[in-house]
Amino acid sequence: MIKFKPIVGISQGDINGIGPEVILKSVHNNELLDICTPVIFSSQKTITYFKKALQMNDFNFHPIKNFSQINPKKVNVFICYEEEVPIDLGQPTAESAQYAFISLEVGVQALVSKQIHALVTAPLNKYFIQKLREEFRGHTEYIAWKAKEKALMFFLGKDIKIALATVHTPLSNVSKLITKDLLIDKINLLKQSLLQDFQIRLPKIAVLSLNPHAGENDLLGNEENEIVVPAIQSFQEAKDALVYGPFASDAFFGKYLYKKFDAVLAMYHDQALIPFKMLEFETGVNFTAGLSVIRTSPDHGPAYDIAQNFCAHHQSMLSAIYAAIDIFNNRKLYKEISKNPLKASEKIKEH
């Protein structure tokens, strides 16, 4: 039997950052070709430039202009543009942002139209892209908008999985966005992702507090008692998840309590990302959970400060590719085992 290999698309990110470097270092790996068919959304000229710069003389790729031309035995480069783009490593520019967005746009279109099975996105510069597209807030929001579905920003590490209730939100606005309904939605998305994407049959989820010391009986804020606790209590009757909290984040991480849970829901960006990056800086993965499509990315930015040195670690990018493949396979298995469930007898229900 010929083993099925998912097609994993990879957007190039900002060509003046480390995106193309960590992509080529990751796909320059014959073992990867055994488990997926990579498709880089870029151009022949751009990939050839980085191939020479990285001195990868033995690296060969297969250029394509449509998906019928894919070669499953090679790294494919989907030609998104033909022109030669000036590369100025370490310098974010409007032009490099434009081509990062072209790559992303083509990749997302391929993802939502089911021409690829997963998309891994290399880092780009949100500031310059927002000058081109005012509505752009980040990969997560853009892909959710294109897929027309609710999304959950979910960070995956070896020792911790942590999701966000609010995403790229100024701290002054976070408390205005935290509602019982929002938290219930996010916990449900997190629960479903743990079930179908990670094969965790009875997820154990920790919810962090918004205020210091979990509000300290309303002394430091009343959101915990009025919003967070009622949201958590709504899951007490659920048979498919265990939800606990709210936990004060300082003690939660200081006492390593995250090790006792399958996943954590944080209230805002830095509450999650500071401990996550301390634990998983070189291997962490950003996953857009909650969607019918699969998107992952390395958990780092364009790193313009080291782009000229070609010294970037590619482990986070490689982890993102492997995570996309694992999630694809887990969803396939979950769909198969959930297809025709047996009806429980009255005796089993009573038990």
C-alpha angles and dihedrals in degrees: 000000000000110000114233113241121199118232108239116197120205123198113215099230120202108345090209090059132059096278099103091041096055091042094056093043088053100046093042085090125101092203089063091057089058092064105031145013109239120212117188115202103219137083137283092246095051095047092044090053092055093041089058094041090053091044092234095157093161094052114106127181135190116232116215137178098192135022095250086072096059116134109209092200096058143049105265125211114204107211107233095166136010104204124096110253119206111245117209105174115217095018119101110213138174089246095053089047090051092056092043088057093046089055092047094047093052091045094050091047089053089048099050091043089054095240089127128033098221140004126219113195124208117215121277139178111267093189095062094039090053087058087059097037114023093193093059112108100159145306094287096053094041095051092044089052092050092046090045091225139114114264139201123207103226127180118207125202139160093257103022143032115198132176133193129237090196123025128194094001128141109248091239089063100043098090090050091057098046108098134154091250092050092052093047090051092049094046090050091051090048093047093050092048092052089050100047104023101040104023094238104153099194107024119208109209130189120205118205124218124250097219131051113277089009089289093302095243093318093308091112099028138326101230092099096057096035102039117006100045094048090050091052092045090057088070096052093096094045116115096199104055142032113218122188137176161355093235124186102243098222095057092036093061096030091058093042090240090150087076089068094059136066091222143354130221113212124194099226144010105268094039086066103029100051095061092034095055092044088056103033109020098137099032107032123122131207110217126187100219126187096049129110086229126064123240128167135165140182113270098242140077133245091285095210090178093071101028094102093053098058089218099121118137110237099195094104091053091047090048089052091053093048091046091053090052093047092049091049091052093044092051090050091052093044090052091051097048092044096048102094109010117190115246114248115241120236090253092054091047091050091049 
